[in-house]
Amino acid sequence: MDICCGLTMVARLQSVYAEEDAVLIHDVPLLVCPTCHSSFIAPEIELDYLMFAHYCATDGVKAASLSHAIGEEKILSILERYPEDLRCRKGVRVVSEQIDILLDLLNLAIQTKDAVWQEELKEKLQKMHSLLT
């Protein structure tokens, strides 16, 4: 899922340390939420990343670049799919569009009488409110 805190996550190239294989992999596309800072490896290349980290560990390589293994074109296509959004351009963690989306979802949760979802959305709205102040 590439949506977090009401908006699409953004892609960033970062170095990731594969702890189980003790390898530092450079140029890994991560999906990052500018609001809550959660992140994960882009699903399109997660298997490539895991296999590359394993091959590096097997060969005794301690640091390598993922772009050399899977090609820069594949990495660039992922970065283009997740363009920078208002939160990054304006340097803020929350934008009004996120709150509008969460309020719409809260209305839907109320209509469907989903109490658990309502509470989750209310908690997220409170968290966003605290980030605004």
N, C-alpha and C positions, 0 to 999 in steps of 0.2 A: 504494500500500500504506500503510495507516494504522497498522501495527504496527511498533514499533521497540524493541529491547532487551527483548523479551518482553511488552510491554504496549501497549495502544492509545495513540497520541499524543494530546496535548491541543490544543485550538484556542485561539488567542490572536489578538486584533486588534492589528496592528502597522502601522506605516508602512513602505513598501517603496519603495526607489529603483530605478526602471526605468532602468538605466544606458544601454541602447541608445537609449532615447527621452529621456533626461535629464528625467524627470518623477518627482516624489515623490507616491506614491499612499498616502493615509491609509485606515484602516479595512479593511485587507486581512486576511482570516482565514488565519493560518498554522497548520499542524500542527507542533507542537514536541514533541520527546522530552525530558522532564525529566531523563532519565538521561545521555544523551550530547549533548544540546543540538542535535541535527540538526533541521533545519526545512525546510519547503517550503510553497508556496501550496496551499491546499485544492484538490484536483483538481476539485471541483464548480464552482469559479469561475475556474480558471486561464485558460481561454480568454477569459472576460469581462474579467479583469484585463489580459491582453495586448492585447486590442482597445481597452480604455479607455485604456491607456497610449499606444497608438499614436494614438488620436484626440486625446488631450491634446497630444501632441507635434506633431501636424499643425496643431492650432489655436494652438500657442504657449503652452499652459498649462504652468506649471512645477510646480504642486501642485494636487491635487484629491482628493476623497473618493470611494472606490469605492461607498460606501453610497448616494450620490446617483445613481450611474449604474445600479446593479442593484437597489436597494431594500434597506431595512433588514430586511425579512422574510426575504429569501434569506440574508443574513449571519447573522441570528439562528438560522435553521434549521441552519446549519452549526455554529455555536457549541453548540447544544443536542445535536447528534449526537456531540460529543466532550466529555463532561463532565470536570471536574477530577477527578483520581484521588488515590490515597493519597500518591503522591510529592509532590504539590503541597500537600495538606492537612497532611502531617506535616513538610514541609520537608526531605525526604531525596531522594537521587538513586536509590537502589535499595531495593526492598522484597522480602521473602522470596518473594512470589508470582512475581516475575520469575525468580528462581533456580530455583524449582520447575518453571516452564515450560521453561526452558532445559535442565534436567536431563532432563525428559521428552523433549524434542527430541533430546538427546544419546543417550538410550536408543534412540530410533527410528533415528537415524543409525547406531548400532552394529548394530542388527538388519538394516538395509538394506545394511550394509557400505559406506557412503558415506564414504570416508576424508576427502575434501575438506570435506564438511559437518561431520564430527566435529571437524576442526581449527578450522574457523570457530567452532563452538560452544564449544570449549575456550578459544579466545582471548577470546571474549565473556565467558565465565565468569571468566576471569582478570582482565579489565578491571573487571567488576562487583565482584570481590573487592577490588581495589585502591581502588575507590570507597567501600567499606564501612570501610576502615581509615583 
